[in-house]
Amino acid sequence: MTNKHWNLRNARLAAHIVLLSMAGSALATADETGPLPETVTMPQLLQIARNNSPRFAAMRQRIEAANAEVVAAGVLPNPKFSYGRYDLLTQNNTMYDGNVQQQVTLEVPVLIAGQRGVRVDAAEKKLAATAAGIEADFAGLLHNVWLLFVKQLADQQRIAILEETVSYMQHLGEIVSGREQAGSASPYDLLRIEIETKSVQTRLDTLRNNVSATSGELGILLGLSDWNPLASGKLTYLGVPADVEKLWAEAERLNPELEAARLGEVAAGADLERAGRERWPVPSFQVGSVFTDKPYGNTSFAGVSVDLPIFDRGQGSMARAASEKQSAILARELTAASIRSSLERAAKLLSSRRETRANFERNVVERLSDLKAMGEASYRFGKGSLLELLDASRSRTETRLTHLDLMQAEIEAELEALRASGLLLTKAETEVLDAR
């Protein structure tokens, strides 16, 4: 990646890092905000995921480790201080005049090849890649949370449909009871109505259990195991276009997973440059003093020491860095191909599900009201049997439930397209702003 492209993304990456740091500060004070709500909208759920979720806190902690690496990369090597003393052990002094000689030396390593600058640059680029990686992981977490939220909303609407069906079955029971008293219906008809009502009630209880289970899954997914929220709101479409090229253009610009792969390649290139600079030996300049006692004498000392790169010339670190860069290139290419493939599949799926839902609404849903009125009128006037009336009620309920299934499937396809294009976080932030 060129420096120009790097600079274009630099501001956005800095914003990512700042947002992650702010999320960490919010998490530190989360306990002061009071208990979490029992019912949540999607914007509220997003804010809780950022500010209160231990799972996101664990993700965000990686930025602290990357920040520490930047600090460590900018630290200069420590100077060395050495002291030595020579004591005369024989009667004859053949080494020096005096009984004791002492030596004090200060050694200062100097990074003359610019190692410190490339270390800091490599660490900063790793920090940017880490921030993008955390954003990609958070997008995945948000995608799973949103799917569960949509499932819970859909199940709540299914519950409402079945509750309405149970109420209608009870109404039919009253009609059949009246006809039995008039001698126009048999006890079998009443038993049949009762069994049908109990069957619908069982499905209703199952859905209520599903909603309770989804609430627990939401809390566990966010790392809040004691929190069982209920979704609040309407099951509405997100308005995602099914245009592959348009979505791909957004993915190239915004997809955090693709951005993390790109920045991983940039960081690997910086590591390779750092390894090249690290091949240069680091000289150490030495100054000191040597002095004797009885008689006293003092002399200064200056020198330099440096490793001779005869055997170890950094071949291992260079080979490792070159291999990691190649791996990063392949990972970026694989990520781009995978995202493109996922986007094409998501757009195709969204288009087909949208068309199926529209056809179902046009050809089936719009005629439901006629089915109810005609079935009940036919039974009242003795033109239809109880089985036909029950079949009409069952068909109406199943049609409405199928419509909900199609709506849920379409919204899930929209979420998949949003994630692949990188627009999921943007859409979530827009939901938060619209809710304020």
N, C-alpha and C positions, 0 to 999 in steps of 0.2 A: 504494500500500500504506500502511495506517495505521501510526502509531508503535507501536500495540499489537502488530500483527503483526510489525513489525520487531524489537521487543524479544523476542518469543517465539522468533525464529530467531537472535537475536544470540549466545546461548550456543553453539548448534550451529555457527555460523559460526566463532566463536572456536576451537572445538575443531578444525574443519577446518584453520584456519591453523596451529594448534599442531602437528597431525599432519604437515602439510606441512613445517614447520620441522624437526620431529624426523626426518622422512625424509631431509631434506637433511643433517642431522648424521650420520645412519647411513651415508649415501652417502659422506661425507667419510672415514669410517673403514672403508669396505667392504674395502679391500685388506688390512686387518689381520685379517680373519676367515678367511683361508685360501682355498683353491680351492673353486669351486662343485661341488656333488655331481653325479655322473654320472647318478644316478636320482633323481627327485623325486616327491613327492606333491603334490597340489593346494595344501594349506596351505603347504608349502615354496616352491612356485612363487609364491604370493602374496607371501610375505615377500621373496623374491628380487626380484620386480617392484618392491616398494616400496623396498628397501634397496640394491639393486645395479644396477638398470636405468638406463643412461644416458638412455634415452628418457623415463623418468619424471623423471629429474633435469632434462632440458630443459624438461619441463612445469612442474616445481616452480620453476624459475628465474624464471618470470613473477611469482611471489609476491614475490620480492626487488625487482623493478622496481616493483610496486605499493606495497611498503613504502617504497621511496625516494620515491614520489610523496606519501605521507603526511608524511614528514619534510620534503620541500620545501614542502608546503602550510602547514606550521606555522612556517616561517621568516619573520621580520619583514623588511621592506625595509631596506637599509643606509642609514645617514645619509651625507650628503655634506659633505665639507670642501673649501673653496675658498680660494685665496690669490691676491691680485692686487697689483700694484705699479705706481705711476705715477711716472715720472721726468720732471723738467723738461727740455725740449729747447730752450727759447728763453731769452733773457736776461730778458725781462719775465715775471713770474709773474702771470698773470691768472686762474688756476684756484684756487690755494690758497696759503697762506703756507708756506714751506719748499720745499726742493728735491725731496723725495721724499714720496709718500703711499702707504701700504700698507693693505691691507684683508684681514681674516681673517673668514670666514663659515662657520658650521655650519648645515646644513640637515637637518631631521629629518622624514621623511614619517610621517604619522599616519593609520592605517586607521580612520577614525571611523565608517564604515558597517558594521563587523563583517565585513569581507571575509575576515580570517584564519580566523574560526570556520567560515564556510561552506566555505572552501577545504579545511580539515581534514576537515569532515564529508563533503564530496563525495569526497575522496581515500580516506577510510576505507570508504565504501560501495563505491567501486570496488575496494578491496582485498577486501571480502567477496564481491563478484561474481566477482573473479578467482579466489578460493579455491574457490568453487562451480564455476566453469568448469573448473578443474584437476581437481576431483573427478569432474566429468562426463567429461572426457577420459580420466582414469584408469579409470573404469568401462568406457568403450569399449575401452581397451587390455586390461583384465582379461577382458572378454567374448571378445575375439579369442583371447587366451591360453588361456582355458578351453575354447573350441571346439577348438583344436588339441590340447589335452591329452586331451579326450574322443575325438577322432579317433585319436590315437595309442593310447589304451587299447583302443579298438574294433579297430584293426588288429592289435594284439598278440593279442587274443582270436581274431581271424580266423586269425592265424598258428597258434595252438594247435589250432584246428579242422582246418586243412589238414594240419598235422603229424600229427594223429591219423588223418586220412584217408589220408595216405601210408603210415603204419604199417599201417593196415587193408588197403590195396591190396597191400602186400607180403605180408600174411597170406593174402589171396586168391590171390596168385601161388603161394604154397606149396601151397594146396589144388588149384589148377589143374594145377600141376606133378605132384602126386601122382596126379591123375586121368589125366594124359597117360601117365604111366608104366604106369598100369593099363589103358591103351587106351581110356579113356572120354572123353578130350579130345584136341583136335588142336593142332598148333603155332600155328595161327591164334589159338586161345584164349590161349596164352601171350603172343603178340605183342599181342593186344588189351589184355591186362592191363598190359603194359609201356607201351604208348602212353598208356593212361589214367593210369598212375602218373606218367609224365613230364609230362603235361598239368597234373596237380595240383601237381607240383613247380615248374613254371613260374609258376603262380599264387602259390605260396608265395614264390618269389624276388621276384616283383613287389611283394608286400605288405611284404616285408622292406625293399625299396628305398623304399617309401612311408613306412615308419616312420623310416628314416634321413633322408628328406627333411623329414618333419614335425619331427624333432629340430632340424634346421638352421633351419627356419622359426621355431620357438620362440625360439631364440637371437637370430635377426635381429630378430624382433618386439620383443624386449626391449632391443635394442641391444647384445647380447652375442654378436657374430658368431663368436667362437671357442668358444662353448659349445653343445654338442649333447646336451641332456638326454633321458633316456628316462623316460616316464611310469611311475609305480609306483602300484599300487592296483587296485581293482575298479571295473568299469563299473556304477555304481549310480544309481538315480533320485534326484532331488533333493526330491521330494515337494512340488512347487509346485502350488497349487490352480489350477483352470481357471475360477475365478469372476471375471468381468470387474469387477464392482462392488467386490469386495474388493480386487482388485489396483489398481484406480483410486484407491481411498481411500489405499492405501499410496503410490501414485505422487504424489498431491497432497501427501503429507507428506514423502516421502523422495527422490523422483527428483531426482538432482543436476542433470540437464539442465534440468528445469523450474525448479528452484531458481535456477540460474544465470540463466535468462531473467527470473525475477521480480526478482532482485537487480540485474540489468542495468537493468530499468525503474526501480528505486529509485535507482540511481546516476545515471541520466539525469535523473530529477527533481531530484536534488541538484545536478547540473550546471546545470540551468535556474535554480535558486535562486541558485547562485553567480554565474551570468552576470548575474542581476538586481542583485545587490549590487555586482558589478564595474562597473556603469554609473555608480555614484557616483564623482565625482572624488576623488582622494587629495590633501588639502592638505599642504603642507610648511611647517613653522614654521622661521624663520631667525633666528639671533642672530649677532652679530659685533662686530667692533671696527674702526675706521678711525683711523689715526694718521699723523702727519707727522714728518719730521726737519728740524731747522735752520730754524725753531724746532720743538720737539716739541709736539704737540697730540694729544689722544686723544678719541674720541667713540664711543659705543656705537651698535649698530644692531640693530633687531628688525623682523621683517616676516613676511609669509605669502604663499605663492604657490599657486595652484590652477588646474587646467585649466578652461576654460569650455566646457561641453558644448553647443556651438552646432551644430556639424556632425556630429561623431562622438559619438553618445549610446549607443553600444553596440548599435546596431540589428543589426549583423552577428552578433555573438556571441549575442545573444538569439535571433535567427532560427535560427542553427545549433543552439543548445541545444534549442530547441523542436522542431526537425526531428528531432534525435537522440532526444528523448523519445518522439515519435510513432513513430519507427522501433522503439524498444525495446518500446513497447506492442504494435505489430503483431507483432514477433518473439516476444514472450511468448505472444500469442494463437495464433500459428502453431505454436509449440513445443507448447503444450498440446493443440491439435487433432491435431498429428502424433503425439504420445505416446499420446493416447486411441485414435487409429486403430490405431497399432502394437500397443497393448495388446489391443484387441479382436481383431485378426488373430492375435496370438500366443496368446491364450486359446483362440480357436476352433481354431487349428492344433493346440495342445497336446491339447485335448479329443479331436479326431478321431484324432490319432496314438496317444493312449493307448488309445482304444477299439479301433483297428485292431490294436495290439500285443496287447491282452488277448484279442481274438477269435482271433488267430493262435496264441497260446499254448494257448488252450482247445481249438481245433479241429485243430491240426496238431502242435505241439511235443510235446504229451502222448502222441502215438501213435508217436513216432520209435523208441522201443525195440522196439516190436512189429514195425516195418518191418525193422529190422536182423535180428532173430532169424528171422523168417519167410522173408526172402530167402535167408539163408545155409543154412537147413535145407532149403529147397526145392531149392537147387542140389546140396547134398550127396547128397540122395536121388534125384537125377536127375529131379525133377519140374519144374525150371525151367532155362532156358538161362543161359549166361554173360552175355549181353546183359541179361537180366532182373536178374541179380545186380548187374551194374555200374550198371544204371539205379536199383536200390534204394539202392546206396551213394551214387550221385550225388545222388539226391533227398534223402537224409538230410543230406549235406553242404550242399546248397543251402538246405535248410530251416533248418539251424542258422545259416548265414550270413545268410539273410533275417531271422531272429530278431534277430541282432546289428544289422542295418541298422535294424530297427524300434526297437530299444532306443536306438541312437545318435540316430536322428531325434527320438525323444521327449525325450531329454535336451537336445538342441539347442533344441527348442521350449521346454523349461523354462528354459533359459538366456536365450532371447529374452524370455520373460515376466518373468523376474527383472530383466533390464536395463530393460525398459520400465516396470516398476513401481518401480524404484529400489531393489529389494531385493538386487541382485547383490552390492554391497559388504558389506551386512549378512550375507548368506549366506556370503561368503568369510571374513569376520572370525569368524563362528561356526565355520567349518571349522577355522580356525587355533586357536581356543580349545579345540575338541574334541580336536585332535591333541596338545595339551599334556598 
